[in-house]
């Protein structure tokens, strides 16, 4: 059990170029633990070079409407979330790759990461934000509902691997 002082020391910060290896490790870890939840093939991701991840981080850093936030407790990276703002007829955002290491669940880390992604979206003029959750990820659905997201119509998805499943799109109005 973690004490509250330790959890208060969890820092949420924006991705930096020197975080590439941490980003790679967390992406691989989350896909290994939850292969159906992220729509990415683990074997394919493991084959990608470090340079591929550097390029991905560079794209994030050079796009003012995209970001990835990390949660760090001391020297340990304990979670991350990505967000991108889309500007079409109206401005919306999409949150993705939300991940918190299991032993940090229930301590507010996920909520702080999600809040940071929503704040980023608001700062860039998004009216609403959305995310996708696999039907079997009941804990995540409940977490997002607790944070004001609502389930939209389910969508049948065809993944790049054996599971054909259903994902729920969840939306939240962030500017009223």
N, C-alpha and C positions, 0 to 999 in steps of 0.2 A: 504494500500500500504506500502510495506517495503522500508525503505531507504537503500541506497547502503552501508552505514557503517555497518548496521546489516548483510547484505549479505556477506560482506567481512569477517565477523567474523564466517562464517560457516566453521567448521572444518571437514575434511574428515580423518577418522582414521580406523585402522584395528580392527576387532572384538576382544574382550577380554572375558575371562570367566565371569567377572562381568557384561557383557552386555546381559546375557541370558534372563532376563526378558524383556528388551527392544526389543531384537530380537523376542521373542514370541509375544509381543504386536504389533510390526510392521507387522509381518507375518499375524496375525489375521486381523489387520486393512486392509491390502492390499487385502486379500481374500474377506473380507466383501464388499469392495468397487468395486472390479473388479473380480467377481467370475469366469468369463470365461477366464480370462487372465493368470491364473497361474496353471491350471490343477490340483488343489488340492481341495478336498471336505471340505468345511468349517466345517460341523458337525464333520467330522473325525479329523480335526486339533484341534478343540475346545476340543475334548475328550482326546487329548494327554496330558500327565502329564508334569509338570515342569521338571522332570528328563529326559523325552524324549528330550526336548529342550536342557537341559544341555549336554546330550550325543551328540546331533547334533553339538553343539558348540565345544565340545571336539574333535569330528572327524575333524572339520575344522581346529582347532588349531594344531592338530597333523599331518595334511597332508600338506607338504610343497608346494604342487601344487594346493591348494585350499585356498580361502580367502573370507571374507565377509567384505565389507567396509560400514561404517555408515557416515551419514552427521549429524552434530549437530550444531544448532544455539543457543548459550547460553547453557541452560540446556535441551533444547528440541531436541529430535531426529527427524529429518525431512526427512530422507530417508536412503535407503540401496541398495546394489547391491552385488550379489555373483558371483564368477568366479572359474572355475576349469580348469586345464590344463591336457590334455590327451596326453600320449606319446605312439604312435603306430608306424606305418611306418614313420610318420612325426609328429611333435608336433603342436597341435592346442588347442584352448581353447573354452570354452562355458560360456557365461554370462547369468545369470538368476536372477530371483526375484528382478528385478529392480523396485524400488518404491520410489516415492517422494510425500510427502503430498501435497495435492492440492494447498494450499495457498502458496506453495513454487515453483509451476510451473512457468516457464518463468523467473527465476532469476539465472539460471546457475548451480543450485545444481545438476540436473540430468547429465549435461555435465561433471561436475567435478567428479561425481561418476563413470560415464562411462570411463572417461579418466584414472582414477585410476585403474579400472579393466583391461583396455587395457595395461597400463604400467606394471601391475603385470604379464600379459600374456607375454609381450615382455621380461621381465626380466627372465622368465623361458623358453625362447627359442621358444615360439609359433610363427608360421608363419602367422596364421590367427586366427580369432575368429568368433564365430557365436552366434546367439540367436534366440529365437522363439517368434513370435508375433501373437496373435489372429487376424483374418481378420477384426473384428469389431473395433479394437483398432487403428483407423486411426491416431490419434495424436501421438501414440508411433511409428508407422511406419514412419511418417514424421520426428519425432525427430531423429530416428536412421539413416534415409537417410541423414539428415543434418550432421550427425557425421560420414559419410563415409561408412555406411553399405548399401548393395544392396540386394534386394529381390531375393531369389532363387525360385525354383518351390514350389507352395503351396502343402501342405500335408493335406489330410482329416484325422481328428483325432476323436477318440471316447473317450470322457471324461468319468470320473467316475460318472457323473451326467447326467441330461437330455439333455444337448446340445451336438449335434454332429456338429462340425464346421470345419473350415479350419484355419490352422496356417501357417504362412509364416516363413520359415527359412531365416534369413538374415545373410550375411557374410561380413567380412571386412578383407582384406589383411593388416597385420600390420608390416610385414617385407618384404621388396622388394629386 
